[in-house]
Amino acid sequence: MKIKLLLCLLSLMCANALGAATIERLEPPFWWTGFEHDELQLMVYGEDAGSLKVELEYPGVTVSRQVSVENPNYLFVYLHLDAQVEPGQFDLVFSGAEVEHRHSYELRPKNPDPEHTRAFDASDTIYLVTPDRFVNGDPANDNLPGFGDPADREGGCGRHGGDIAGLISSLDYIQDMGFTAIWLNPVVENKQPFCSYHGYASTDFYAVDARYGSNEQYREFVRLARDRGIGVIMDMIVNHVGSEHWWMKDLPTRDWINLREAPAVTNHLHATQQDPYVSQHDLKAFEDGWFVVPGMPDLNQRNSLMADYLVQNALWWVEYLGLAGIRMDTYPYNNKAFMTEWSRRMMQEYPHFNIVGEEWFGIPHYVAYWQRGKQNPDGYVSHLPSVMDFPLQEQLHQSLTDDIGGSGWKRVYETLAQDAIYPDPFNLVVMPDNHDMNRIYTWVNEDYDLWRMAMVYFLTIRGIPQIYYGTEILMHNRGHDGDHGVIRSDFPGGWAGDERNAFTGEGMTDLELQAQAFMKRLLNWRKGAEVIHHGQLMQFVPFDEVYAFFRYTDDETVMVVFNKQNEPVEVALDRFAERLGDKTRAYDVTTGEMFPLGFSLEVPARGLRLLELR
């Protein structure tokens, strides 16, 4: 008996010495029943995992195919899920020469409540937050074993310590200000050795960075926000990963990463995606080039295994968290055939969901190309519901600071006049700035009057407004144009011991508090202003630095008038007769003043009127 036992032990030792197959990772970690798509890809990773065969016994689930690749440490298993499969757990049995692994896998029930993934829309105002720079709710996670890039609050590119605990503690403030959606810059793991705080160099697609918190804490944050009527929008990146992603140490295939042997930076020429005369060399340089070398390897979405992985990861987070939407980073840099399929799959599973793509280009023609419903000359079909309106953002900056023949406002007037090229201009995301550009208060040379005009413009024009954290207290990056570390400065009061606190008002200037109160009044008014959410738009040709537009429904009318002159102006109302109709009174939302409408309207010097007409 002892001899037999010894022989068995020796056999096991020999098997291990020979490198018996192992399983180190299996992604996604669990899945759901109730999806329309009936196939599930499992990425299995471990030493010699590709040599294993998979079996299971569970009603409604079968192994449809196994895909081995050139790297023997990967196995891709595709499961077929019947439409009637029940939630539950089952064992995946991986077997090979002298080895067997059992891995328990769970199918959870997909949440049938539409509120679980109720999408952001034009009734919302989005608060964009860079989590590392907002509030440090848990200093204990600032530095953790196994993570490089230690906390350095003095460094612009260092981690400052903001986290999910800080976001949770700030929900009352965000709700009280009047925001109804939060877009977080990425919080998935970025275990990069340097400048990891921004989140755009993922090292694990399925894990929250532990310096922010955990997956469970992220889900709790989303739930608590929903309880306050605030949806959470996840920032996703499928174009590239971090150079320290666990894939990079042992790639599944030679073509997993674009330009693997000779990395080169993308040419950043967006027009190559739509140019009817484009050279394939130039198009490849744009699409396959790395966003940053060597920090952000470019993913090859033409690889079908990669494509399936990325689609499933997005679906996993939407369902796991109960998201209100996705903001997709660097949208046109991806393989556009893949993005058609990615967006189709998202909308197939969540038909009323909203996704906004980043196409940072100042010409409406190029932005409209990517929105769902656009009939493109080259036949390209997109399923993307929303796009970020960079053309309007750029022209608003110029309109506020330029004088073109007596009216810089002509820039935004003419930009809006091109809305016919968008399939759905009212679903565009509009913004005065974001995390990648100078702050709006810096753009307008710290002119408070112009800042007020920018805020009213973006909160009343068509589309879905997005406001960057700190805009409400006039945060700026004076003297540091384009320095992202300064643009993404810490929110005052987010760290223990801060001398200035925007949450309590302590140490803030009178002008900062005035701006905060102005934004709070405006945001909370907008929250209930259905005419702004869903009303039509009519604009009038600007003259003498005066610009007016109306938002209206059959029952409500709002008039917005801007005056950039250095003295008050009397604006004759007869030219607006088609929109004024029988209205006899006006209520100014910004001042609380009610007054009768006469033959003219006085607009203050370098001021505005935001009027509910009655």
C-alpha positions as CSV (number, residue, x, y, z in Angstrom):
1,M,0.0,0.0,0.0
2,K,2.8,2.4,0.9
3,I,4.6,1.6,-2.3
4,K,1.5,2.4,-4.4
5,L,1.0,5.7,-2.5
6,L,4.7,6.6,-3.1
7,L,4.3,5.8,-6.8
8,C,1.2,8.0,-7.0
9,L,3.0,10.9,-5.3
10,L,6.0,10.5,-7.7
11,S,3.7,10.5,-10.6
12,L,2.1,13.8,-9.5
13,M,5.5,15.3,-8.9
14,C,6.7,14.3,-12.4
15,A,3.5,15.7,-14.0
16,N,4.2,19.0,-12.2
17,A,7.8,19.0,-13.2
18,L,6.8,18.5,-16.8
19,G,4.7,21.6,-16.6
20,A,1.2,20.2,-16.2
21,A,-1.4,22.6,-17.5
22,T,-2.7,25.2,-15.1
23,I,-5.5,27.9,-15.1
24,E,-4.6,31.3,-13.7
25,R,-7.3,33.4,-15.2
26,L,-10.8,32.9,-16.7
27,E,-12.6,36.0,-18.1
28,P,-15.3,37.1,-17.8
29,P,-15.5,35.9,-14.2
30,F,-19.3,35.2,-14.5
31,W,-22.1,36.0,-17.0
32,W,-25.9,36.5,-17.2
33,T,-28.8,34.7,-18.6
34,G,-31.3,36.7,-20.7
35,F,-29.0,38.3,-23.3
36,E,-30.0,38.2,-27.0
37,H,-26.7,37.0,-28.2
38,D,-26.5,33.3,-27.4
39,E,-22.7,32.7,-27.5
40,L,-20.2,33.4,-24.7
41,Q,-16.5,33.6,-25.1
42,L,-14.3,32.5,-22.1
43,M,-10.7,33.5,-22.2
44,V,-8.7,30.9,-20.3
45,Y,-5.1,31.6,-19.4
46,G,-2.5,29.5,-17.6
47,E,0.6,27.4,-18.3
48,D,-0.2,25.1,-21.3
49,A,-3.9,25.9,-20.9
50,G,-4.3,25.5,-24.7
51,S,-3.8,21.7,-24.3
52,L,-6.9,21.3,-22.1
53,K,-10.3,20.0,-23.2
54,V,-13.5,21.4,-21.7
55,E,-16.6,19.6,-20.6
56,L,-19.7,20.7,-18.6
57,E,-23.1,19.4,-17.7
58,Y,-25.8,22.1,-17.3
59,P,-29.2,22.3,-19.0
60,G,-29.1,24.8,-21.8
61,V,-25.4,25.3,-21.9
62,T,-23.0,23.5,-24.3
63,V,-19.5,23.9,-25.5
64,S,-19.9,25.1,-29.1
65,R,-16.2,25.3,-29.9
66,Q,-12.7,25.6,-28.5
67,V,-10.1,27.8,-30.1
68,S,-6.4,27.1,-29.5
69,V,-3.9,29.8,-30.6
70,E,-0.2,29.9,-31.3
71,N,0.5,30.7,-27.6
72,P,-0.1,27.4,-25.8
73,N,-1.0,29.3,-22.6
74,Y,-4.3,30.5,-23.9
75,L,-7.6,28.7,-24.6
76,F,-10.7,30.4,-25.9
77,V,-13.9,28.5,-25.1
78,Y,-17.2,29.4,-26.6
79,L,-20.4,28.4,-24.8
80,H,-23.8,28.3,-26.4
81,L,-26.5,29.5,-24.1
82,D,-30.1,28.5,-24.9
83,A,-32.7,31.2,-24.7
84,Q,-34.4,29.4,-21.8
85,V,-31.3,28.6,-19.8
86,E,-31.8,29.2,-16.0
87,P,-29.4,31.1,-13.7
88,G,-27.2,28.9,-11.6
89,Q,-23.7,27.4,-11.2
90,F,-21.9,24.6,-12.9
91,D,-18.5,23.2,-13.2
92,L,-16.2,23.7,-16.2
93,V,-14.1,20.6,-16.3
94,F,-10.7,21.2,-17.9
95,S,-8.8,18.0,-18.5
96,G,-5.5,17.0,-20.1
97,A,-2.6,14.6,-19.7
98,E,-2.6,13.6,-16.1
99,V,-4.4,16.8,-15.0
100,E,-8.0,17.9,-14.3
101,H,-9.2,21.3,-13.2
102,R,-12.7,22.1,-12.1
103,H,-13.8,25.7,-12.2
104,S,-17.1,26.7,-10.9
105,Y,-18.9,29.2,-13.2
106,E,-22.0,31.2,-12.5
107,L,-24.8,32.5,-14.7
108,R,-26.7,35.3,-13.0
109,P,-30.2,36.5,-14.0
110,K,-30.0,39.7,-16.1
111,N,-31.8,42.5,-14.4
112,P,-35.2,43.0,-16.1
113,D,-35.9,46.4,-14.6
114,P,-35.5,49.2,-17.2
115,E,-34.4,51.5,-14.4
116,H,-31.3,49.3,-13.9
117,T,-29.8,50.7,-17.0
118,R,-31.9,53.9,-17.6
119,A,-29.8,56.0,-20.0
120,F,-28.7,59.6,-19.8
121,D,-30.5,61.9,-22.2
122,A,-31.2,65.6,-22.8
123,S,-33.0,65.9,-19.4
124,D,-29.6,65.4,-17.7
125,T,-26.6,67.5,-16.9
126,I,-23.4,65.5,-16.7
127,Y,-20.8,66.2,-14.1
128,L,-17.4,65.0,-15.4
129,V,-15.0,63.9,-12.7
130,T,-11.4,62.9,-12.7
131,P,-11.6,60.6,-9.6
132,D,-7.9,60.9,-8.5
133,R,-8.3,64.7,-8.2
134,F,-11.8,65.0,-6.7
135,V,-12.0,63.7,-3.1
136,N,-9.8,61.4,-1.1
137,G,-12.3,59.4,1.0
138,D,-9.9,56.6,2.0
139,P,-6.2,57.7,2.5
140,A,-5.4,54.0,3.4
141,N,-5.5,53.0,-0.3
142,D,-3.2,55.8,-1.6
143,N,-0.2,53.5,-1.7
144,L,-0.6,49.7,-1.9
145,P,1.9,46.8,-2.2
146,G,2.5,45.7,-5.8
147,F,1.5,49.0,-7.3
148,G,4.1,51.4,-8.5
149,D,3.6,55.1,-9.1
150,P,3.3,56.1,-5.4
151,A,1.1,58.9,-4.2
152,D,2.6,62.4,-4.9
153,R,0.1,65.2,-4.4
154,E,2.6,67.8,-5.4
155,G,3.2,66.2,-8.8
156,G,1.0,67.1,-11.7
157,C,1.4,63.6,-13.1
158,G,1.4,61.8,-9.8
159,R,-1.5,60.1,-8.1
160,H,-3.2,62.4,-5.6
161,G,-5.4,59.9,-3.8
162,G,-9.0,60.6,-4.9
163,D,-11.1,57.5,-4.8
164,I,-14.6,55.9,-5.0
165,A,-15.1,56.4,-1.2
166,G,-14.6,60.2,-1.9
167,L,-17.1,60.1,-4.7
168,I,-19.7,58.4,-2.4
169,S,-19.1,61.0,0.3
170,S,-19.7,63.7,-2.3
171,L,-23.0,62.5,-3.7
172,D,-25.0,64.9,-1.6
173,Y,-23.0,67.9,-2.9
174,I,-23.4,66.7,-6.5
175,Q,-27.2,66.2,-6.1
176,D,-27.6,69.5,-4.3
177,M,-25.8,71.3,-7.1
178,G,-28.4,69.9,-9.6
179,F,-26.3,67.4,-11.6
180,T,-28.2,64.3,-12.7
181,A,-25.4,62.2,-14.2
182,I,-21.8,61.6,-13.5
183,W,-19.1,60.7,-16.0
184,L,-16.1,59.2,-14.4
185,N,-12.7,59.2,-16.1
186,P,-11.6,55.5,-16.0
187,V,-11.2,53.7,-12.7
188,V,-10.2,50.3,-14.0
189,E,-6.7,49.0,-13.0
190,N,-3.8,51.1,-14.4
191,K,-0.8,49.4,-12.8
192,Q,1.6,51.6,-14.8
193,P,4.9,52.7,-13.3
194,F,4.3,56.4,-14.0
195,C,1.4,58.8,-14.5
196,S,-1.3,56.2,-13.9
197,Y,-3.8,58.5,-12.3
198,H,-5.7,59.4,-15.5
199,G,-6.9,55.8,-16.0
200,Y,-6.5,55.5,-19.8
201,A,-3.8,52.8,-19.8
202,S,-5.7,49.8,-18.5
203,T,-3.8,46.8,-17.1
204,D,-6.9,44.7,-16.3
205,F,-10.3,45.1,-18.1
206,Y,-12.3,43.4,-15.3
207,A,-10.9,45.0,-12.2
208,V,-11.2,48.4,-10.5
209,D,-7.8,49.9,-9.6
210,A,-7.4,49.0,-5.9
211,R,-6.2,52.6,-5.2
212,Y,-9.7,53.7,-6.1
213,G,-11.5,50.8,-4.3
214,S,-13.0,47.6,-5.5
215,N,-15.5,46.4,-8.1
216,E,-18.1,46.0,-5.3
217,Q,-17.5,49.6,-4.1
218,Y,-17.9,50.9,-7.6
219,R,-21.2,49.1,-7.9
220,E,-22.3,50.5,-4.5
221,F,-21.4,54.0,-5.7
222,V,-23.6,53.5,-8.8
223,R,-26.5,52.2,-6.7
224,L,-26.3,55.1,-4.2
225,A,-26.1,57.6,-7.1
226,R,-29.2,56.0,-8.7
227,D,-31.0,56.4,-5.4
228,R,-30.5,60.1,-5.7
229,G,-31.6,60.3,-9.4
230,I,-28.1,60.4,-10.7
231,G,-26.9,58.0,-13.4
232,V,-23.3,57.0,-13.8
233,I,-21.5,57.0,-17.2
234,M,-18.5,54.7,-17.6
235,D,-15.5,55.9,-19.5
236,M,-14.3,53.0,-21.7
237,I,-11.3,52.5,-23.9
238,V,-11.1,49.7,-26.5
239,N,-8.5,51.3,-28.7
240,H,-5.5,50.7,-26.5
241,V,-4.2,49.3,-23.2
242,G,-1.4,50.0,-20.8
243,S,2.0,48.7,-21.6
244,E,1.9,46.8,-18.3
245,H,-1.4,45.0,-19.1
246,W,-1.0,41.3,-18.1
247,W,-1.4,40.4,-21.8
248,M,1.7,42.2,-22.8
249,K,3.9,39.8,-20.9
250,D,2.5,36.8,-22.8
251,L,0.5,37.8,-25.9
252,P,-2.1,35.3,-27.1
253,T,-1.2,35.8,-30.8
254,R,1.3,37.7,-32.8
255,D,-1.4,40.0,-34.2
256,W,-3.0,40.7,-30.8
257,I,-1.4,44.2,-30.8
258,N,-1.0,46.4,-33.9
259,L,2.6,47.3,-35.0
260,R,3.9,45.0,-32.3
261,E,7.4,44.6,-33.8
262,A,7.9,48.3,-34.7
263,P,5.5,50.5,-32.6
264,A,4.8,53.9,-34.1
265,V,2.6,56.8,-32.9
266,T,-0.7,57.3,-34.8
267,N,-0.6,60.1,-37.3
268,H,-3.8,61.5,-35.6
269,L,-5.3,62.4,-39.0
270,H,-9.0,61.7,-38.3
271,A,-9.9,62.6,-41.9
272,T,-8.3,59.3,-43.1
273,Q,-11.4,57.4,-41.9
274,Q,-13.6,59.3,-44.3
275,D,-11.4,60.5,-47.1
276,P,-12.7,59.0,-50.4
277,Y,-9.1,59.3,-51.8
278,V,-7.3,57.9,-48.8
279,S,-4.1,56.0,-49.1
280,Q,-4.3,52.7,-47.2
281,H,-0.8,53.4,-45.9
282,D,-2.1,56.6,-44.2
283,L,-5.3,55.0,-43.0
284,K,-3.3,52.2,-41.4
285,A,-0.9,54.7,-39.8
286,F,-3.9,56.4,-38.2
287,E,-5.9,53.3,-37.1
288,D,-3.0,51.0,-36.1
289,G,-0.6,53.6,-34.7
290,W,-0.2,53.6,-30.9
291,F,-1.8,56.5,-29.1
292,V,1.3,56.9,-27.0
293,V,4.6,55.0,-27.5
294,P,5.6,53.0,-25.6
295,G,2.8,53.5,-23.0
296,M,-0.4,52.5,-24.8
297,P,-0.2,49.5,-27.2
298,D,-2.9,49.6,-29.9
299,L,-5.3,46.7,-29.9
300,N,-6.0,44.8,-33.1
301,Q,-9.8,44.6,-33.3
302,R,-9.6,42.8,-36.6
303,N,-8.6,39.7,-34.6
304,S,-12.0,38.1,-33.9
305,L,-11.0,36.8,-30.5
306,M,-10.0,40.3,-29.4
307,A,-13.2,41.7,-30.8
308,D,-15.4,39.2,-28.9
309,Y,-13.5,39.9,-25.7
310,L,-13.9,43.7,-25.9
311,V,-17.7,43.5,-26.7
312,Q,-18.3,41.2,-23.8
313,N,-16.3,43.3,-21.4
314,A,-18.5,46.3,-22.2
315,L,-21.7,44.3,-21.7
316,W,-20.3,42.9,-18.5
317,W,-19.8,46.3,-16.9
318,V,-23.1,47.7,-18.1
319,E,-25.0,44.9,-16.5
320,Y,-22.8,44.5,-13.4
321,L,-22.9,48.1,-12.5
322,G,-26.3,49.2,-13.9
323,L,-24.8,52.0,-15.9
324,A,-26.6,55.0,-17.4
325,G,-24.3,55.1,-20.4
326,I,-20.8,54.7,-21.8
327,R,-18.4,57.4,-23.0
328,M,-16.1,55.7,-25.6
329,D,-12.7,57.2,-25.8
330,T,-10.9,57.9,-29.1
331,Y,-13.8,56.6,-31.1
332,P,-12.4,57.0,-34.7
333,Y,-9.0,55.6,-33.8
334,N,-10.5,52.1,-33.6
335,N,-11.1,49.8,-36.5
336,K,-14.4,51.2,-37.8
337,A,-15.9,47.9,-38.9
338,F,-15.3,46.7,-35.3
339,M,-17.0,49.8,-33.9
340,T,-20.0,49.1,-36.0
341,E,-20.3,45.6,-34.5
342,W,-19.4,46.8,-31.0
343,S,-22.1,49.5,-31.0
344,R,-24.6,47.1,-32.7
345,R,-24.1,44.5,-29.9
346,M,-24.5,47.2,-27.2
347,M,-27.8,48.4,-28.6
348,Q,-29.0,44.9,-29.3
349,E,-28.9,44.1,-25.6
350,Y,-29.9,47.6,-24.3
351,P,-32.0,49.2,-27.0
352,H,-32.7,52.3,-25.0
353,F,-29.1,52.8,-23.8
354,N,-27.0,55.8,-24.6
355,I,-23.3,55.8,-25.7
356,V,-21.4,58.9,-26.6
357,G,-18.3,58.6,-28.8
358,E,-15.3,61.0,-28.6
359,E,-14.6,62.4,-32.1
360,W,-12.4,65.4,-31.4
361,F,-12.8,67.2,-34.7
362,G,-13.9,70.8,-35.2
363,I,-15.9,70.2,-38.4
364,P,-19.6,68.9,-38.0
365,H,-19.3,66.8,-41.2
366,Y,-16.6,64.6,-39.5
367,V,-18.5,64.2,-36.3
368,A,-21.9,63.4,-37.8
369,Y,-20.3,60.5,-39.7
370,W,-20.3,58.4,-36.6
371,Q,-23.8,59.0,-35.3
372,R,-26.5,56.3,-35.7
373,G,-28.8,57.0,-38.6
374,K,-26.3,58.9,-40.7
375,Q,-26.5,58.0,-44.4
376,N,-22.8,58.2,-45.3
377,P,-21.6,58.4,-48.9
378,D,-19.2,55.5,-48.4
379,G,-22.0,53.3,-47.0
380,Y,-20.5,53.2,-43.5
381,V,-23.2,52.2,-40.9
382,S,-22.9,53.2,-37.2
383,H,-25.1,52.3,-34.3
384,L,-23.6,54.9,-32.0
385,P,-26.4,57.0,-30.5
386,S,-24.4,60.1,-29.5
387,V,-21.2,62.0,-30.3
388,M,-19.4,64.8,-28.5
389,D,-20.0,68.2,-30.1
390,F,-16.5,69.5,-30.4
391,P,-17.4,71.8,-33.3
392,L,-19.9,73.8,-31.2
393,Q,-17.5,73.8,-28.2
394,E,-14.7,75.3,-30.3
395,Q,-16.9,77.9,-32.0
396,L,-18.4,79.0,-28.7
397,H,-14.9,79.8,-27.4
398,Q,-14.2,81.9,-30.5
399,S,-17.6,83.6,-30.3
400,L,-17.0,84.7,-26.8
401,T,-13.5,86.0,-27.4
402,D,-13.5,87.2,-31.0
403,D,-15.2,90.1,-32.8
404,I,-16.1,89.2,-36.4
405,G,-17.7,92.1,-38.2
406,G,-19.4,93.3,-35.1
407,S,-20.6,89.9,-33.9
408,G,-18.5,87.0,-32.9
409,W,-21.7,85.2,-32.2
410,K,-21.9,84.4,-35.9
411,R,-19.6,81.5,-35.3
412,V,-22.0,79.5,-33.1
413,Y,-25.0,80.7,-35.2
414,E,-23.4,79.2,-38.4
415,T,-22.3,76.0,-36.6
416,L,-25.8,75.3,-35.3
417,A,-27.1,76.1,-38.8
418,Q,-25.3,72.9,-39.9
419,D,-27.3,70.7,-37.6
420,A,-29.1,69.2,-40.6
421,I,-26.2,66.9,-41.2
422,Y,-26.6,65.2,-37.8
423,P,-29.2,62.4,-37.6
424,D,-30.0,63.4,-34.0
425,P,-28.4,66.8,-33.0
426,F,-30.5,66.9,-29.8
427,N,-28.6,63.8,-28.5
428,L,-25.2,65.3,-28.9
429,V,-23.1,66.0,-25.8
430,V,-22.2,69.7,-25.5
431,M,-19.6,71.0,-23.2
432,P,-17.6,74.2,-22.4
433,D,-14.4,72.1,-21.8
434,N,-13.3,68.7,-20.5
435,H,-10.3,67.0,-18.9
436,D,-8.1,67.3,-22.0
437,M,-8.2,71.0,-22.7
438,N,-7.9,74.4,-21.0
439,R,-10.6,75.1,-18.5
440,I,-13.4,77.4,-19.7
441,Y,-12.5,80.1,-17.2
442,T,-9.0,80.1,-18.6
443,W,-10.4,80.1,-22.2
444,V,-12.3,83.3,-21.5
445,N,-9.3,85.0,-19.8
446,E,-11.0,84.7,-16.4
447,D,-13.7,87.0,-17.4
448,Y,-16.7,86.2,-15.2
449,D,-19.2,87.8,-17.5
450,L,-18.1,85.6,-20.4
451,W,-18.0,82.5,-18.1
452,R,-21.7,83.2,-17.2
453,M,-22.6,83.4,-20.9
454,A,-20.8,80.1,-21.6
455,M,-22.7,78.3,-18.7
456,V,-26.1,79.6,-19.8
457,Y,-25.4,78.8,-23.4
458,F,-24.4,75.1,-22.9
459,L,-27.2,74.6,-20.3
460,T,-29.9,75.9,-22.6
461,I,-28.8,75.0,-26.1
462,R,-29.9,71.7,-27.7
463,G,-28.1,68.5,-26.6
464,I,-26.9,67.0,-23.3
465,P,-24.6,69.4,-21.3
466,Q,-21.4,68.1,-19.6
467,I,-19.7,70.3,-17.0
468,Y,-16.2,69.5,-15.7
469,Y,-15.7,69.3,-12.0
470,G,-14.6,72.6,-10.5
471,T,-16.2,74.7,-13.3
472,E,-18.8,75.7,-10.8
473,I,-16.2,77.4,-8.7
474,L,-14.1,78.9,-11.5
475,M,-11.2,76.5,-11.4
476,H,-8.6,77.5,-14.0
477,N,-5.2,76.6,-15.3
478,R,-3.8,80.1,-15.7
479,G,-0.2,80.1,-17.0
480,H,-0.2,76.4,-17.7
481,D,-1.9,76.2,-21.0
482,G,-2.4,72.5,-22.0
483,D,-0.8,71.1,-18.8
484,H,-3.1,68.2,-18.0
485,G,-1.8,67.9,-14.5
486,V,-2.9,71.5,-13.7
487,I,-6.2,71.3,-15.7
488,R,-7.0,68.3,-13.5
489,S,-6.2,70.0,-10.2
490,D,-7.5,68.9,-6.9
491,F,-11.1,70.0,-6.0
492,P,-10.8,72.3,-2.9
493,G,-11.9,70.5,0.3
494,G,-11.4,67.0,-1.1
495,W,-8.4,66.4,1.2
496,A,-8.2,66.6,4.9
497,G,-6.5,69.8,5.9
498,D,-7.3,71.7,2.7
499,E,-7.4,75.5,3.5
500,R,-10.0,76.0,0.9
501,N,-13.2,74.0,0.9
502,A,-15.8,74.2,-2.0
503,F,-18.1,71.9,-0.1
504,T,-18.4,74.2,2.9
505,G,-17.4,77.5,1.4
506,E,-14.5,77.9,3.8
507,G,-11.6,79.9,2.4
508,M,-13.3,80.4,-1.0
509,T,-13.4,83.9,-2.6
510,D,-16.6,85.8,-2.9
511,L,-16.6,85.4,-6.7
512,E,-16.1,81.7,-6.5
513,L,-19.0,81.4,-4.1
514,Q,-21.1,83.7,-6.4
515,A,-20.3,81.4,-9.4
516,Q,-21.2,78.3,-7.4
517,A,-24.5,79.8,-6.3
518,F,-25.2,80.9,-9.9
519,M,-24.6,77.3,-11.2
520,K,-26.7,75.8,-8.5
521,R,-29.6,78.0,-9.4
522,L,-29.2,77.3,-13.1
523,L,-28.7,73.5,-12.8
524,N,-31.6,73.0,-10.5
525,W,-33.9,75.1,-12.8
526,R,-32.7,73.0,-15.8
527,K,-33.5,69.8,-14.0
528,G,-37.2,70.6,-14.1
529,A,-37.3,72.6,-17.4
530,E,-38.8,70.1,-19.9
531,V,-38.8,72.8,-22.6
532,I,-35.0,72.7,-22.4
533,H,-35.0,68.9,-22.3
534,H,-37.3,68.2,-25.3
535,G,-38.2,71.6,-26.8
536,Q,-37.5,72.7,-30.3
537,L,-34.8,75.4,-31.1
538,M,-35.1,78.6,-33.1
539,Q,-32.1,81.0,-33.4
540,F,-32.0,84.5,-34.8
541,V,-29.1,86.0,-36.8
542,P,-26.7,87.9,-34.4
543,F,-26.2,91.6,-34.7
544,D,-24.0,94.1,-32.8
545,E,-22.7,91.4,-30.4
546,V,-26.3,90.4,-29.5
547,Y,-27.5,86.9,-30.1
548,A,-30.9,85.3,-29.2
549,F,-32.4,81.9,-29.5
550,F,-35.6,80.2,-28.2
551,R,-36.4,76.8,-26.8
552,Y,-40.1,76.0,-27.1
553,T,-42.9,73.5,-27.1
554,D,-46.7,74.0,-27.6
555,D,-47.0,74.9,-24.0
556,E,-43.7,76.6,-22.9
557,T,-41.3,79.1,-24.3
558,V,-37.8,80.1,-23.1
559,M,-35.9,83.0,-24.6
560,V,-32.1,83.3,-24.2
561,V,-30.4,86.6,-25.2
562,F,-26.7,87.4,-24.9
563,N,-25.1,90.9,-25.1
564,K,-21.3,91.2,-25.4
565,Q,-21.4,95.0,-25.7
566,N,-19.9,97.1,-22.9
567,E,-23.2,98.9,-22.4
568,P,-26.8,97.8,-22.0
569,V,-28.8,97.4,-25.2
570,E,-32.5,97.7,-25.9
571,V,-33.4,94.8,-28.2
572,A,-36.5,95.4,-30.3
573,L,-38.9,92.5,-29.8
574,D,-40.8,92.8,-33.1
575,R,-38.3,90.6,-35.0
576,F,-39.1,87.8,-32.5
577,A,-42.9,88.0,-33.0
578,E,-43.2,84.5,-34.5
579,R,-41.9,83.0,-31.2
580,L,-43.3,85.6,-28.7
581,G,-46.9,85.1,-29.9
582,D,-49.3,86.2,-27.1
583,K,-46.7,86.2,-24.3
584,T,-47.0,89.2,-22.1
585,R,-44.7,88.6,-19.2
586,A,-41.1,87.3,-18.6
587,Y,-39.4,85.7,-15.7
588,D,-35.6,85.9,-15.6
589,V,-34.3,82.6,-14.2
590,T,-30.9,84.1,-13.3
591,T,-32.3,87.0,-11.2
592,G,-35.7,85.9,-10.1
593,E,-37.2,89.1,-11.7
594,M,-40.7,89.1,-13.2
595,F,-41.6,91.9,-15.6
596,P,-44.0,92.7,-18.4
597,L,-42.9,92.4,-22.1
598,G,-43.1,95.7,-24.0
599,F,-41.8,96.8,-27.4
600,S,-38.2,96.1,-26.4
601,L,-36.1,94.2,-23.9
602,E,-33.1,95.6,-22.0
603,V,-30.1,93.3,-21.8
604,P,-27.4,94.3,-19.4
605,A,-23.9,95.2,-20.5
606,R,-21.8,92.1,-21.0
607,G,-24.8,90.2,-19.7
608,L,-27.7,87.9,-20.6
609,R,-31.3,87.2,-20.2
610,L,-32.7,83.7,-19.5
611,L,-36.5,84.2,-19.7
612,E,-39.4,82.0,-19.2
613,L,-42.2,83.6,-21.2
614,R,-45.7,83.6,-19.9
